[in-house]
Amino acid sequence: MEAAAQARANTTPELLARQRRALKPTTGAQDTTNAVVVTEASLRAFYEQHNPANAAPDRLKTVLQHYDGRHDALLRHLSKRYGA
């Protein structure tokens, strides 16, 4: 029964909202372009929840390199693919 409670806790709306906020666009104090920034840590947290196979460090680096400078496109892709 404890495993079931843990599984529910991992999919609570609060947890999903925290993950979305972690992947939301951020702006720097000097940056006025409202650039989207996805960090390796935030991407790892997202993949650990939605697709643990992609949470490997080499995979994260590959994804971040592929979307370098286009993190807004990465967020759109993740949202479309995983519904998050």
C-alpha positions in Angstrom: 0.0 0.0 0.0 2.9 2.3 0.7 4.1 1.9 -2.9 0.7 3.0 -4.2 0.8 6.1 -2.0 4.2 6.9 -3.3 3.1 6.5 -6.9 0.1 8.8 -6.3 2.5 11.4 -4.7 4.7 11.3 -7.8 1.8 12.3 -10.0 0.0 14.8 -7.9 -1.1 18.1 -9.5 1.3 20.0 -7.2 4.3 18.0 -8.4 3.4 18.4 -12.0 2.9 22.1 -11.5 6.4 22.4 -9.9 7.9 20.5 -12.9 6.2 22.9 -15.3 7.4 25.9 -13.4 10.9 24.4 -13.5 10.7 24.4 -17.3 9.0 27.7 -17.7 10.8 30.6 -19.4 13.0 32.6 -17.2 14.6 36.0 -17.8 17.8 37.4 -16.6 18.1 40.8 -15.0 20.3 42.1 -17.9 18.4 40.2 -20.6 15.5 42.0 -22.1 14.7 39.5 -24.8 12.7 37.2 -22.4 14.8 34.3 -23.5 13.8 30.8 -22.4 16.4 28.9 -20.4 16.3 25.2 -19.8 19.0 23.9 -17.5 20.3 20.4 -17.4 18.9 20.0 -13.9 15.4 21.0 -14.9 15.5 18.8 -18.0 16.7 15.9 -15.9 13.9 16.4 -13.4 11.3 16.5 -16.3 12.7 13.3 -17.9 12.9 11.4 -14.6 9.2 12.0 -14.3 8.1 11.5 -17.9 10.7 9.3 -19.6 13.5 8.0 -17.2 15.4 6.5 -20.1 16.2 10.0 -21.4 17.5 11.2 -18.0 21.0 9.8 -18.7 23.6 12.6 -18.7 24.8 12.0 -22.2 21.2 12.1 -23.5 20.6 15.4 -21.7 23.7 16.9 -23.2 22.7 15.8 -26.7 19.2 17.3 -26.3 20.5 20.6 -24.9 23.1 20.8 -27.7 20.4 20.1 -30.3 18.2 22.8 -29.0 21.0 25.3 -28.2 19.5 28.8 -28.5 16.1 27.3 -29.2 14.9 26.3 -25.7 11.5 27.7 -26.5 11.2 25.0 -29.2 12.4 22.4 -26.7 9.6 23.3 -24.3 7.0 23.2 -27.1 8.3 19.8 -28.2 8.3 18.4 -24.6 4.8 19.8 -24.0 3.4 18.3 -27.2 5.1 14.9 -26.8 4.5 14.4 -23.0 1.4 16.6 -22.5 3.1 18.5 -19.7 
